[in-house]
Amino acid sequence: MRSGVRALRRRLLTAFAAVAATTAATAAAGAAGSASAAGEASGAPGPPVPRIALTVDVGRGAAGSVRRPRPRSLRLRFRVSSRRGAIEPPLARMSVTIAGVVVDPTLAGTCPRSVLEAGVADTLARCGDRALGFASAIGSVGPPGAARTAPQVTTCQIAGTAYGARRALAIQFQSGALYDLPCVRSALVVASLGVRRTRLDGLRSDELRLVLPTQPDAFLRHPLPDYALNFDGFELLLPRRSVRSGRRTRNLVASVGCGPKRRRSVRAVFVDERGRRYTISRRIRC
């Protein structure tokens, strides 16, 4: 058991180091270039909308088809930065759809939510072979509206592991001294990344929808009462993985088509806790 916990911790720290480096690079690049796009707010006028940078990478190769899907990996990164240098209202949910890319969350079986909420040790003992991917994040924590340079603003490092959960991925997030990750307090929170079949650009696609929970613990929004968490960097990695099932092969992430000129559309929607909506639409190479 101890060796399993150490192995998981090594994977989480490796994933966190990767997102930390990515966050620094994205900050330097700003919103320029093909790797990021600025979000646009809809609704009533208000304070300046945050700048949202999004990067999606599904690798390259044969486009595949519904009958002959091609295995891929998926790396999704985003960061939210304030145009006024302040702590913004926390993110409530986000969704990302990549044209012609589908995800099979039950590839390695499912892990009951009760097990995930029981803790890391129980999860490793009962679902250790069902881990499908990893997540990591860096966040600024402080009173909404406070300047990011204010003394009460601090930083949280968050790491997580994704497990199958029927038509969703359940991500077990950890942060704080209990998990060797600096933060204002320790917490273990399970969030659902829903997988919903849809179509984009006429191609079969899956919408990935992450909801940041408020119950039983709102840590991913409010680590402390009246304090908000802003994601300075967030990364989700689903590695290339396939399982033979009878005469067919199942893939964790698969390409089942591509648009004209070997480009595929990406559509992302971010909604903050006050209901403000930010959208990103762009095209990436297949």
TORKOL-4160 file (C-alpha; in steps of 0.2 Angstrom, whole numbers, padded with zeros to 4 digits, m for minus):
286
<pt num="1" X="0000" Y="0000" Z="0000"/>
<pt num="2" X="0014" Y="0012" Z="0005"/>
<pt num="3" X="0023" Y="0009" Z="m0012"/>
<pt num="4" X="0006" Y="0012" Z="m0021"/>
<pt num="5" X="0004" Y="0029" Z="m0012"/>
<pt num="6" X="0022" Y="0034" Z="m0016"/>
<pt num="7" X="0019" Y="0029" Z="m0034"/>
<pt num="8" X="0003" Y="0040" Z="m0035"/>
<pt num="9" X="0012" Y="0054" Z="m0027"/>
<pt num="10" X="0026" Y="0053" Z="m0040"/>
<pt num="11" X="0014" Y="0054" Z="m0054"/>
<pt num="12" X="0004" Y="0068" Z="m0046"/>
<pt num="13" X="0020" Y="0078" Z="m0043"/>
<pt num="14" X="0026" Y="0075" Z="m0061"/>
<pt num="15" X="0010" Y="0081" Z="m0068"/>
<pt num="16" X="0010" Y="0096" Z="m0057"/>
<pt num="17" X="0028" Y="0101" Z="m0063"/>
<pt num="18" X="0022" Y="0099" Z="m0081"/>
<pt num="19" X="0007" Y="0111" Z="m0078"/>
<pt num="20" X="0018" Y="0123" Z="m0068"/>
<pt num="21" X="0030" Y="0125" Z="m0083"/>
<pt num="22" X="0016" Y="0126" Z="m0095"/>
<pt num="23" X="0008" Y="0140" Z="m0085"/>
<pt num="24" X="0024" Y="0150" Z="m0085"/>
<pt num="25" X="0026" Y="0148" Z="m0104"/>
<pt num="26" X="0007" Y="0153" Z="m0107"/>
<pt num="27" X="0009" Y="0168" Z="m0096"/>
<pt num="28" X="0024" Y="0174" Z="m0106"/>
<pt num="29" X="0015" Y="0171" Z="m0123"/>
<pt num="30" X="m0001" Y="0180" Z="m0117"/>
<pt num="31" X="m0016" Y="0178" Z="m0129"/>
<pt num="32" X="m0005" Y="0178" Z="m0145"/>
<pt num="33" X="m0002" Y="0164" Z="m0156"/>
<pt num="34" X="m0012" Y="0148" Z="m0161"/>
<pt num="35" X="m0010" Y="0140" Z="m0144"/>
<pt num="36" X="m0022" Y="0152" Z="m0135"/>
<pt num="37" X="m0038" Y="0162" Z="m0138"/>
<pt num="38" X="m0046" Y="0176" Z="m0128"/>
<pt num="39" X="m0064" Y="0172" Z="m0120"/>
<pt num="40" X="m0078" Y="0184" Z="m0124"/>
<pt num="41" X="m0091" Y="0187" Z="m0111"/>
<pt num="42" X="m0110" Y="0187" Z="m0115"/>
<pt num="43" X="m0124" Y="0196" Z="m0105"/>
<pt num="44" X="m0125" Y="0212" Z="m0096"/>
<pt num="45" X="m0110" Y="0224" Z="m0095"/>
<pt num="46" X="m0099" Y="0223" Z="m0080"/>
<pt num="47" X="m0081" Y="0223" Z="m0074"/>
<pt num="48" X="m0068" Y="0219" Z="m0088"/>
<pt num="49" X="m0069" Y="0201" Z="m0093"/>
<pt num="50" X="m0055" Y="0190" Z="m0088"/>
<pt num="51" X="m0043" Y="0184" Z="m0101"/>
<pt num="52" X="m0044" Y="0165" Z="m0104"/>
<pt num="53" X="m0030" Y="0156" Z="m0113"/>
<pt num="54" X="m0034" Y="0138" Z="m0119"/>
<pt num="55" X="m0023" Y="0125" Z="m0127"/>
<pt num="56" X="m0029" Y="0108" Z="m0134"/>
<pt num="57" X="m0018" Y="0095" Z="m0140"/>
<pt num="58" X="m0024" Y="0078" Z="m0147"/>
<pt num="59" X="m0008" Y="0074" Z="m0157"/>
<pt num="60" X="m0007" Y="0070" Z="m0175"/>
<pt num="61" X="m0010" Y="0055" Z="m0186"/>
<pt num="62" X="m0023" Y="0047" Z="m0197"/>
<pt num="63" X="m0040" Y="0055" Z="m0195"/>
<pt num="64" X="m0049" Y="0039" Z="m0192"/>
<pt num="65" X="m0068" Y="0036" Z="m0194"/>
<pt num="66" X="m0083" Y="0030" Z="m0184"/>
<pt num="67" X="m0079" Y="0012" Z="m0190"/>
<pt num="68" X="m0060" Y="0013" Z="m0188"/>
<pt num="69" X="m0056" Y="0025" Z="m0174"/>
<pt num="70" X="m0038" Y="0030" Z="m0171"/>
<pt num="71" X="m0031" Y="0031" Z="m0154"/>
<pt num="72" X="m0025" Y="0048" Z="m0148"/>
<pt num="73" X="m0020" Y="0056" Z="m0132"/>
<pt num="74" X="m0028" Y="0072" Z="m0125"/>
<pt num="75" X="m0020" Y="0086" Z="m0116"/>
<pt num="76" X="m0031" Y="0101" Z="m0111"/>
<pt num="77" X="m0024" Y="0117" Z="m0103"/>
<pt num="78" X="m0032" Y="0133" Z="m0098"/>
<pt num="79" X="m0028" Y="0148" Z="m0087"/>
<pt num="80" X="m0038" Y="0163" Z="m0082"/>
<pt num="81" X="m0030" Y="0180" Z="m0079"/>
<pt num="82" X="m0038" Y="0196" Z="m0073"/>
<pt num="83" X="m0037" Y="0211" Z="m0084"/>
<pt num="84" X="m0038" Y="0222" Z="m0068"/>
<pt num="85" X="m0025" Y="0212" Z="m0058"/>
<pt num="86" X="m0038" Y="0206" Z="m0045"/>
<pt num="87" X="m0046" Y="0190" Z="m0039"/>
<pt num="88" X="m0061" Y="0186" Z="m0050"/>
<pt num="89" X="m0077" Y="0176" Z="m0046"/>
<pt num="90" X="m0073" Y="0158" Z="m0046"/>
<pt num="91" X="m0076" Y="0146" Z="m0060"/>
<pt num="92" X="m0092" Y="0136" Z="m0059"/>
<pt num="93" X="m0091" Y="0125" Z="m0074"/>
<pt num="94" X="m0083" Y="0123" Z="m0091"/>
<pt num="95" X="m0085" Y="0112" Z="m0106"/>
<pt num="96" X="m0074" Y="0108" Z="m0121"/>
<pt num="97" X="m0079" Y="0099" Z="m0137"/>
<pt num="98" X="m0066" Y="0094" Z="m0150"/>
<pt num="99" X="m0074" Y="0090" Z="m0167"/>
<pt num="100" X="m0071" Y="0071" Z="m0171"/>
<pt num="101" X="m0063" Y="0067" Z="m0154"/>
<pt num="102" X="m0072" Y="0055" Z="m0143"/>
<pt num="103" X="m0068" Y="0048" Z="m0125"/>
<pt num="104" X="m0073" Y="0031" Z="m0117"/>
<pt num="105" X="m0073" Y="0034" Z="m0098"/>
<pt num="106" X="m0077" Y="0015" Z="m0095"/>
<pt num="107" X="m0062" Y="0009" Z="m0104"/>
<pt num="108" X="m0054" Y="0002" Z="m0087"/>
<pt num="109" X="m0070" Y="m0001" Z="m0078"/>
<pt num="110" X="m0078" Y="0011" Z="m0065"/>
<pt num="111" X="m0074" Y="0017" Z="m0048"/>
<pt num="112" X="m0088" Y="0020" Z="m0035"/>
<pt num="113" X="m0089" Y="0038" Z="m0030"/>
<pt num="114" X="m0090" Y="0032" Z="m0012"/>
<pt num="115" X="m0073" Y="0024" Z="m0013"/>
<pt num="116" X="m0065" Y="0040" Z="m0021"/>
<pt num="117" X="m0073" Y="0051" Z="m0007"/>
<pt num="118" X="m0066" Y="0039" Z="0006"/>
<pt num="119" X="m0048" Y="0044" Z="0002"/>
<pt num="120" X="m0032" Y="0040" Z="m0008"/>
<pt num="121" X="m0028" Y="0024" Z="0002"/>
<pt num="122" X="m0045" Y="0016" Z="m0001"/>
<pt num="123" X="m0045" Y="0022" Z="m0019"/>
<pt num="124" X="m0028" Y="0014" Z="m0023"/>
<pt num="125" X="m0033" Y="m0002" Z="m0014"/>
<pt num="126" X="m0050" Y="m0004" Z="m0024"/>
<pt num="127" X="m0047" Y="0006" Z="m0040"/>
<pt num="128" X="m0029" Y="0008" Z="m0042"/>
<pt num="129" X="m0029" Y="m0001" Z="m0059"/>
<pt num="130" X="m0044" Y="0010" Z="m0065"/>
<pt num="131" X="m0035" Y="0026" Z="m0066"/>
<pt num="132" X="m0036" Y="0034" Z="m0083"/>
<pt num="133" X="m0028" Y="0051" Z="m0082"/>
<pt num="134" X="m0021" Y="0065" Z="m0072"/>
<pt num="135" X="m0025" Y="0083" Z="m0068"/>
<pt num="136" X="m0015" Y="0097" Z="m0060"/>
<pt num="137" X="m0018" Y="0115" Z="m0056"/>
<pt num="138" X="m0011" Y="0131" Z="m0048"/>
<pt num="139" X="m0023" Y="0144" Z="m0041"/>
<pt num="140" X="m0023" Y="0161" Z="m0032"/>
<pt num="141" X="m0034" Y="0162" Z="m0017"/>
<pt num="142" X="m0040" Y="0178" Z="m0010"/>
<pt num="143" X="m0056" Y="0189" Z="m0007"/>
<pt num="144" X="m0065" Y="0193" Z="m0023"/>
<pt num="145" X="m0060" Y="0209" Z="m0030"/>
<pt num="146" X="m0044" Y="0210" Z="m0020"/>
<pt num="147" X="m0028" Y="0214" Z="m0029"/>
<pt num="148" X="m0017" Y="0199" Z="m0032"/>
<pt num="149" X="m0003" Y="0208" Z="m0024"/>
<pt num="150" X="m0012" Y="0210" Z="m0008"/>
<pt num="151" X="m0005" Y="0201" Z="0008"/>
<pt num="152" X="m0020" Y="0190" Z="0010"/>
<pt num="153" X="m0019" Y="0182" Z="m0007"/>
<pt num="154" X="m0010" Y="0166" Z="m0007"/>
<pt num="155" X="m0007" Y="0151" Z="m0019"/>
<pt num="156" X="m0014" Y="0133" Z="m0019"/>
<pt num="157" X="m0006" Y="0118" Z="m0029"/>
<pt num="158" X="m0019" Y="0105" Z="m0033"/>
<pt num="159" X="m0016" Y="0088" Z="m0041"/>
<pt num="160" X="m0029" Y="0074" Z="m0046"/>
<pt num="161" X="m0032" Y="0057" Z="m0054"/>
<pt num="162" X="m0046" Y="0053" Z="m0066"/>
<pt num="163" X="m0056" Y="0037" Z="m0064"/>
<pt num="164" X="m0070" Y="0030" Z="m0075"/>
<pt num="165" X="m0088" Y="0033" Z="m0069"/>
<pt num="166" X="m0100" Y="0027" Z="m0082"/>
<pt num="167" X="m0103" Y="0042" Z="m0094"/>
<pt num="168" X="m0091" Y="0053" Z="m0085"/>
<pt num="169" X="m0073" Y="0054" Z="m0078"/>
<pt num="170" X="m0073" Y="0056" Z="m0059"/>
<pt num="171" X="m0057" Y="0067" Z="m0054"/>
<pt num="172" X="m0051" Y="0065" Z="m0036"/>
<pt num="173" X="m0042" Y="0081" Z="m0032"/>
<pt num="174" X="m0030" Y="0084" Z="m0017"/>
<pt num="175" X="m0022" Y="0099" Z="m0010"/>
<pt num="176" X="m0014" Y="0105" Z="0006"/>
<pt num="177" X="m0001" Y="0099" Z="0018"/>
<pt num="178" X="m0009" Y="0082" Z="0020"/>
<pt num="179" X="m0004" Y="0078" Z="0002"/>
<pt num="180" X="0013" Y="0088" Z="0002"/>
<pt num="181" X="0005" Y="0102" Z="m0009"/>
<pt num="182" X="0005" Y="0120" Z="m0002"/>
<pt num="183" X="m0012" Y="0128" Z="0001"/>
<pt num="184" X="m0022" Y="0137" Z="0014"/>
<pt num="185" X="m0030" Y="0120" Z="0020"/>
<pt num="186" X="m0030" Y="0102" Z="0015"/>
<pt num="187" X="m0044" Y="0095" Z="0005"/>
<pt num="188" X="m0050" Y="0080" Z="m0005"/>
<pt num="189" X="m0064" Y="0083" Z="m0017"/>
<pt num="190" X="m0071" Y="0073" Z="m0031"/>
<pt num="191" X="m0077" Y="0082" Z="m0047"/>
<pt num="192" X="m0087" Y="0075" Z="m0061"/>
<pt num="193" X="m0081" Y="0077" Z="m0079"/>
<pt num="194" X="m0096" Y="0072" Z="m0089"/>
<pt num="195" X="m0094" Y="0065" Z="m0107"/>
<pt num="196" X="m0109" Y="0068" Z="m0118"/>
<pt num="197" X="m0111" Y="0063" Z="m0136"/>
<pt num="198" X="m0114" Y="0077" Z="m0148"/>
<pt num="199" X="m0109" Y="0083" Z="m0165"/>
<pt num="200" X="m0098" Y="0097" Z="m0171"/>
<pt num="201" X="m0094" Y="0102" Z="m0189"/>
<pt num="202" X="m0105" Y="0087" Z="m0193"/>
<pt num="203" X="m0093" Y="0075" Z="m0185"/>
<pt num="204" X="m0097" Y="0064" Z="m0170"/>
<pt num="205" X="m0089" Y="0072" Z="m0155"/>
<pt num="206" X="m0089" Y="0071" Z="m0136"/>
<pt num="207" X="m0092" Y="0086" Z="m0125"/>
<pt num="208" X="m0082" Y="0086" Z="m0109"/>
<pt num="209" X="m0091" Y="0096" Z="m0095"/>
<pt num="210" X="m0082" Y="0099" Z="m0079"/>
<pt num="211" X="m0093" Y="0105" Z="m0064"/>
<pt num="212" X="m0084" Y="0112" Z="m0049"/>
<pt num="213" X="m0094" Y="0105" Z="m0034"/>
<pt num="214" X="m0101" Y="0116" Z="m0020"/>
<pt num="215" X="m0106" Y="0101" Z="m0009"/>
<pt num="216" X="m0100" Y="0092" Z="0002"/>
<pt num="217" X="m0085" Y="0104" Z="0000"/>
<pt num="218" X="m0083" Y="0119" Z="m0011"/>
<pt num="219" X="m0064" Y="0119" Z="m0010"/>
<pt num="220" X="m0062" Y="0121" Z="m0029"/>
<pt num="221" X="m0072" Y="0137" Z="m0029"/>
<pt num="222" X="m0070" Y="0143" Z="m0011"/>
<pt num="223" X="m0055" Y="0135" Z="m0001"/>
<pt num="224" X="m0060" Y="0147" Z="0013"/>
<pt num="225" X="m0076" Y="0156" Z="0017"/>
<pt num="226" X="m0077" Y="0172" Z="0007"/>
<pt num="227" X="m0061" Y="0168" Z="m0002"/>
<pt num="228" X="m0061" Y="0163" Z="m0021"/>
<pt num="229" X="m0050" Y="0151" Z="m0030"/>
<pt num="230" X="m0044" Y="0158" Z="m0048"/>
<pt num="231" X="m0035" Y="0145" Z="m0059"/>
<pt num="232" X="m0019" Y="0152" Z="m0065"/>
<pt num="233" X="m0015" Y="0136" Z="m0073"/>
<pt num="234" X="m0025" Y="0120" Z="m0075"/>
<pt num="235" X="m0021" Y="0104" Z="m0085"/>
<pt num="236" X="m0030" Y="0088" Z="m0089"/>
<pt num="237" X="m0020" Y="0073" Z="m0097"/>
<pt num="238" X="m0028" Y="0058" Z="m0104"/>
<pt num="239" X="m0014" Y="0047" Z="m0111"/>
<pt num="240" X="m0015" Y="0036" Z="m0127"/>
<pt num="241" X="m0022" Y="0019" Z="m0121"/>
<pt num="242" X="m0031" Y="0005" Z="m0129"/>
<pt num="243" X="m0039" Y="m0011" Z="m0124"/>
<pt num="244" X="m0043" Y="m0026" Z="m0135"/>
<pt num="245" X="m0061" Y="m0032" Z="m0132"/>
<pt num="246" X="m0066" Y="m0047" Z="m0143"/>
<pt num="247" X="m0063" Y="m0043" Z="m0161"/>
<pt num="248" X="m0063" Y="m0024" Z="m0158"/>
<pt num="249" X="m0051" Y="m0012" Z="m0150"/>
<pt num="250" X="m0058" Y="0001" Z="m0137"/>
<pt num="251" X="m0048" Y="0017" Z="m0135"/>
<pt num="252" X="m0048" Y="0030" Z="m0121"/>
<pt num="253" X="m0047" Y="0044" Z="m0133"/>
<pt num="254" X="m0050" Y="0042" Z="m0151"/>
<pt num="255" X="m0051" Y="0052" Z="m0167"/>
<pt num="256" X="m0066" Y="0047" Z="m0178"/>
<pt num="257" X="m0065" Y="0060" Z="m0191"/>
<pt num="258" X="m0057" Y="0077" Z="m0196"/>
<pt num="259" X="m0063" Y="0093" Z="m0205"/>
<pt num="260" X="m0058" Y="0101" Z="m0222"/>
<pt num="261" X="m0039" Y="0104" Z="m0224"/>
<pt num="262" X="m0035" Y="0093" Z="m0209"/>
<pt num="263" X="m0042" Y="0105" Z="m0197"/>
<pt num="264" X="m0054" Y="0101" Z="m0182"/>
<pt num="265" X="m0065" Y="0114" Z="m0173"/>
<pt num="266" X="m0063" Y="0117" Z="m0154"/>
<pt num="267" X="m0078" Y="0125" Z="m0144"/>
<pt num="268" X="m0076" Y="0129" Z="m0126"/>
<pt num="269" X="m0087" Y="0138" Z="m0114"/>
<pt num="270" X="m0083" Y="0144" Z="m0096"/>
<pt num="271" X="m0096" Y="0150" Z="m0084"/>
<pt num="272" X="m0091" Y="0159" Z="m0068"/>
<pt num="273" X="m0101" Y="0158" Z="m0051"/>
<pt num="274" X="m0110" Y="0174" Z="m0055"/>
<pt num="275" X="m0116" Y="0166" Z="m0072"/>
<pt num="276" X="m0105" Y="0176" Z="m0084"/>
<pt num="277" X="m0101" Y="0166" Z="m0099"/>
<pt num="278" X="m0085" Y="0166" Z="m0109"/>
<pt num="279" X="m0084" Y="0157" Z="m0125"/>
<pt num="280" X="m0069" Y="0151" Z="m0136"/>
<pt num="281" X="m0070" Y="0144" Z="m0154"/>
<pt num="282" X="m0054" Y="0140" Z="m0164"/>
<pt num="283" X="m0047" Y="0127" Z="m0176"/>
<pt num="284" X="m0033" Y="0115" Z="m0173"/>
<pt num="285" X="m0023" Y="0103" Z="m0184"/>
<pt num="286" X="m0029" Y="0085" Z="m0185"/>
